[in-house]
């Protein structure tokens, strides 16, 4: 394997993950959902990354959870601690570390995109034969995957988790003279309303690479929260 795939993730602790879903989800529901999302991502990437020439790496936060987590991930994964004060520095560190070891290409992805599969990963690698940076946009202005042909100091030197993070990253890439390409947009599960995208994908695709996530949502009937905003809107209408 010549390249690396780094999955960025957090320890699924109640109150520390999927906080934008709390409420209506309880903290343990949000962390349970995130744990299933992460397990699905790790299983899928452990299966598809090595045949594409990528070593799977799990970059975890906080660092102290690495020893315990290393025993529960698929054997294909190497588990490391994220390094840096914020996500921007941690992503830059992952790219710099891989580049210093002569590893290319370098692909980073999050743990919140349940439908991002091997086909998307292969498409990103194919794009990196012609460009220097490839991204898979999210529907909210971010991105769920970014791939680089080699190290690129400064490309992540801006705030992350903002509505403009995709545009900011591409702007930095342009200033560095990097050729870029956008792939088809995907979706992340950041808020309860984002579950609608997953529900639609389930209706239109025969199989999704997130069986644990779907089972958890079914088991706890979390889909019901999609109807709550509509009910609340009706309840606040003036009565005649």
N, C-alpha and C positions, 0 to 999 in steps of 0.2 A: 504494500500500500504506500502510495506516495503523498497522498493528501490527508486532510483531517476534517472531521465534522465535529464541531463543538456545540453541544446542547446546553444552553444556559437555563438554570433552574434554581428554585429556592426550596429549602426544607418545608414540606407541607404542614406547617404548624397553624392551629386555629388562631385567627386574629392577625396572621402575618402574610397570608396569601389570599388572592381573590377578594381583597377588601372592598373593591367597588361593587361587589355583589352582596355586601352586608350593610343593612338589610336589603331585600327581604330574606336572603339566606341567613341561617344561623352560622356562627363562626366554624362550627364543626362540619356543617354541610359544605361550606365553601372550601375548607381544607380537604375534605374527603373528595370533592369534585376535582380539585387540583391534583391530588395524589393519583387519581385515575387518569387524568390527562397526561401526567408525567409518565406513568407506567406504560400507557399506550404509545407515547412518543418513543420511549426507550426501546420497547419491543420492536416497533416498526423500523427504527433507525439501526438497531442491531442486526436486523435482517437484510436491509437494503444497502447500507453504507459500505461494508467490506467488499461486496462484488463490484462496487463502483470505484474501488481503490482508495476509500476513505477510512481512516481509523476513527472509530466512534469515541468521543471524549465527553464526559459529563462534568460541567463546571458548576459547582454548587456554592450556594451562599446560605447561611454563614459558614465560615471555614471549619468550625468545630463539629459540624455534622458529617464531615466527609468520612471518617472511619466507620461509623455505623452504617452509612448509606452504601458504602462500597460493597457490603455483603448482600445487598438486596437488588442490585442492578444486574442486567444481563451480562454474562461473562465477557462478551465482546468489548464492553466499555471499560475505559480507564477513567477513574474518578479523581478530579483535582478540585482544589478550592479556587474560587474566584479571587482575583487580586485587584484592589483598587478601591478608591473612596466612593465611587458611584458607578452606574452601569456603563457610562462612556469610558471610564478608565479601565473597567474590567474587560470590555470588548477589545479595547486597544491592546491590553496586556495579552489577551489570548492570541491575537493576530501577531503581535511582536514575538511572543514565545515560539509560535509555530514557524515564523519566518527565520528566527535565529537558528532553529534546528534544520533549516533548509527544506521545510515541509511546504508543499504547494500542490493543489490549490487549498485555500482555507475557507471553510464554510461554517458560518454561525447561524444557529436557529434557536427560537424560543420554544417554550414548552406549552404554549397556550393555543396552538393551531392544530386542532384535531384532524383536519383533512389533508394536511401537508404530507405527501407520501413519497414513495420512491420515484415516481414519474417526475414530480417537481424537482427532486434532487438531481436526477439525471439531466433534466432540462437545464438546470442551473450550471452543471458541469459542462454541458455542451456549449452553453453561451460563453463560458470562460475560456474557451478555445479562441474566441474572437475579441472579447472585451476584457477589461481589467476588473470590473465590479458589476455584479448582478444582484438585483433585489427582487423579492417577492412581496409586493405591497399588501398592506392590510386595508380594510375598508375605512379605517379611522385616521388615516394619515401616517401610520407607522409602517413597519414591515416585519414579517415573520421569519424571513431568511435573508441573509446577505452573504455573498460569496466573493472572494477576492483571488485574483490570479497570483498575487504575492503581497508582501507587506506594503502598507500604505500609511505612513505616519501622518496623523492629523485628520484622517477621514471621519473619525468619530468624535472630534473635538467640539462637541456642542451638547446641550441638554438632551437627554433621552426621555421617552414616555411623554412626549408632547404631540399635539396635532400636526406639527410641522417637521417631525423628525425625519421623515422620508425626504422631503424637499431639502432639509438642512444637510443630510448626508450626501445627496446628489450634488448639492452646491459645493460642498467641500471637495468632492471627487472631481468636479469640473475645474476647480482652482488648482488641483494637483495634476491636472492634465490627464485624468483617467477616462478611458472609454467606458461607458455604462450601458446597462440594458435593464429594462423592467420586464418581469414575467407577469403572467396573469395574476390578478389580485386574489388573495385568500381572505379568511376572516379569523380573528382571534376571539376567544371567549373572555372578555374583560368585564362586561356587565350582564345582568340577567337578560336584557333585551337581545344580546348577541346569541342567545340560545335559539332564537328564531332562525338564524342562518344555519345552524346545525340541524334543526328540525327540517328545514327545506332540503338540505343536502341528503338527509336520510330518506326523504320521500323520492328523490330523483336518482339516487345512486344505489346500485344493488348491494354493494358492500363498502363500508367505511373503515379506515384503519384505527378505529377508536372504540372497540367493543366494551371495554371497562367503563369508559365515560358514558356511553349510551345506557349501559346497565345501571349505573349509579343514578342517572337522571330518571330512569324508569322506576327503579326501586324506591326512590324517595319522592317520586312524583314532583320533581322540581319544574317540570314543564308548566305546571299550573301557574307559575309566577308570570308567564308571558301574557296571560289574560288579565292580570291584576291592574296594569295601567289603564286598560280600556274600561274595566269596571269602575275604577276610581274616577275616570273622566265622566262616565255616565252618572255616577253618584253625586258629582259636584254640579251638574247642570241644574239650573233653576227649575223648580216644579211649577207647573201651570195649574 
